[in-house]
């Protein structure tokens, strides 16, 4: 049992690096499956016709942090005014990737918004032969 507890954090770190990615083509509804590896900064997509596209991704913007303030009115027996600061961390960032199949001339460009804190995101992927996909992480 102690050995399992020692290896548990390492297993959790390894499992958090690879994420699934689903793609649906706008015109035909054809589906493709992809994998998003945050550790290697790589995307791999398996198209319905058997082609495999791979490439590195780049962060175009980092997670956004916002500090906002609000004013509140209220209270018993009179009006009280208060200023309340708040901090929000949404974790959204933009990602760009150019994927290619080394066996053919097929290239895919992926532009997406991804939440680095909570996982998940969405975007668009276009190939040089005219296919357009909606991508969901």
C-alpha positions as CSV (number, residue, x, y, z in Angstrom):
1,X,0.0,0.0,0.0
2,X,2.8,2.4,0.8
3,X,4.4,1.8,-2.6
4,X,1.1,2.6,-4.3
5,X,0.9,5.9,-2.4
6,X,4.5,6.8,-3.4
7,X,3.7,6.3,-7.1
8,X,0.3,7.9,-7.1
9,X,1.5,11.5,-7.6
10,X,3.6,10.4,-10.5
11,X,0.7,8.6,-12.1
12,X,-1.5,11.7,-11.7
13,X,1.1,13.9,-13.3
14,X,1.5,11.6,-16.3
15,X,-2.2,11.2,-16.9
16,X,-2.7,15.0,-16.8
17,X,-0.4,15.6,-19.8
18,X,-2.5,13.9,-22.5
19,X,-5.9,15.2,-23.4
20,X,-8.5,14.1,-25.9
21,X,-9.5,16.2,-28.9
22,X,-12.6,15.7,-31.0
23,X,-13.0,17.2,-34.5
24,X,-16.1,17.4,-36.6
25,X,-16.1,18.6,-40.2
26,X,-18.6,21.3,-41.0
27,X,-19.8,20.1,-44.4
28,X,-19.9,16.3,-44.1
29,X,-20.1,15.8,-40.4
30,X,-17.1,13.4,-40.6
31,X,-15.3,12.9,-37.3
32,X,-11.6,12.9,-36.5
33,X,-9.9,12.1,-33.2
34,X,-6.9,13.8,-31.8
35,X,-4.7,13.9,-28.8
36,X,-3.2,17.0,-27.1
37,X,0.0,16.4,-25.2
38,X,0.8,19.4,-23.0
39,X,4.0,17.9,-21.8
40,X,5.5,17.6,-25.3
41,X,3.5,20.6,-26.7
42,X,2.4,18.4,-29.5
43,X,-1.0,17.7,-31.2
44,X,-1.7,14.4,-33.1
45,X,-4.9,14.1,-35.2
46,X,-6.2,10.9,-36.8
47,X,-8.4,11.8,-39.8
48,X,-11.2,9.6,-41.1
49,X,-9.3,8.7,-44.3
50,X,-6.4,7.2,-42.3
51,X,-4.0,10.2,-42.4
52,X,-2.1,11.1,-39.3
53,X,-1.2,14.8,-38.8
54,X,1.3,15.8,-36.1
55,X,2.9,19.1,-35.0
56,X,4.0,21.3,-32.2
57,X,1.7,23.9,-30.7
58,X,2.5,27.4,-29.5
59,X,0.8,29.5,-26.9
60,X,-0.3,32.8,-28.6
61,X,-1.5,34.3,-25.3
62,X,-1.2,33.2,-21.7
63,X,-3.9,32.8,-19.1
64,X,-5.7,36.1,-18.2
65,X,-6.0,37.4,-14.7
66,X,-8.4,40.2,-13.8
67,X,-8.8,42.3,-10.7
68,X,-12.2,44.1,-10.5
69,X,-14.0,46.2,-8.0
70,X,-17.7,46.5,-7.2
71,X,-19.8,48.9,-5.2
72,X,-22.5,47.7,-2.9
73,X,-25.4,49.6,-1.4
74,X,-27.5,48.4,1.6
75,X,-27.7,48.0,5.3
76,X,-30.3,48.4,8.0
77,X,-31.5,51.8,9.1
78,X,-29.6,53.7,6.5
79,X,-27.5,53.4,3.4
80,X,-24.0,52.1,3.5
81,X,-21.7,52.1,0.6
82,X,-18.9,49.6,0.3
83,X,-16.2,48.9,-2.3
84,X,-15.4,45.2,-2.8
85,X,-12.4,44.1,-4.8
86,X,-12.4,40.7,-6.5
87,X,-9.9,38.7,-8.4
88,X,-10.9,36.4,-11.2
89,X,-8.6,33.9,-12.9
90,X,-10.1,32.4,-16.0
91,X,-7.1,30.5,-17.4
92,X,-8.1,31.1,-21.0
93,X,-5.3,31.3,-23.5
94,X,-4.9,31.0,-27.3
95,X,-3.1,28.2,-29.1
96,X,-1.8,27.9,-32.7
97,X,-0.5,24.8,-34.4
98,X,0.5,23.8,-37.9
99,X,0.2,20.0,-38.4
100,X,1.4,17.9,-41.3
101,X,1.5,14.4,-42.6
102,X,5.1,13.6,-43.6
103,X,3.8,11.0,-46.2
104,X,1.5,13.4,-48.0
105,X,1.2,17.1,-48.7
106,X,-1.8,17.5,-46.3
107,X,-1.4,20.4,-43.8
108,X,-3.8,21.4,-41.0
109,X,-3.8,24.7,-39.2
110,X,-5.4,24.7,-35.7
111,X,-6.4,27.9,-33.8
112,X,-8.1,27.4,-30.4
113,X,-8.9,28.9,-27.0
114,X,-7.8,26.6,-24.3
115,X,-8.3,26.8,-20.5
116,X,-4.9,26.0,-19.0
117,X,-6.3,25.8,-15.4
118,X,-9.4,23.6,-15.9
119,X,-8.7,21.9,-19.2
120,X,-11.0,22.0,-22.1
121,X,-11.4,24.4,-25.0
122,X,-12.6,24.8,-28.5
123,X,-11.4,26.1,-31.8
124,X,-11.2,25.6,-35.6
125,X,-9.0,23.4,-37.8
126,X,-8.6,23.9,-41.5
127,X,-6.7,21.7,-44.0
128,X,-5.1,22.9,-47.2
129,X,-7.5,20.8,-49.3
130,X,-10.5,22.8,-48.0
131,X,-11.9,20.8,-45.0
132,X,-13.0,22.9,-42.0
133,X,-13.4,21.2,-38.6
134,X,-14.8,22.4,-35.3
135,X,-12.3,21.2,-32.6
136,X,-13.4,20.5,-29.0
137,X,-10.9,19.6,-26.2
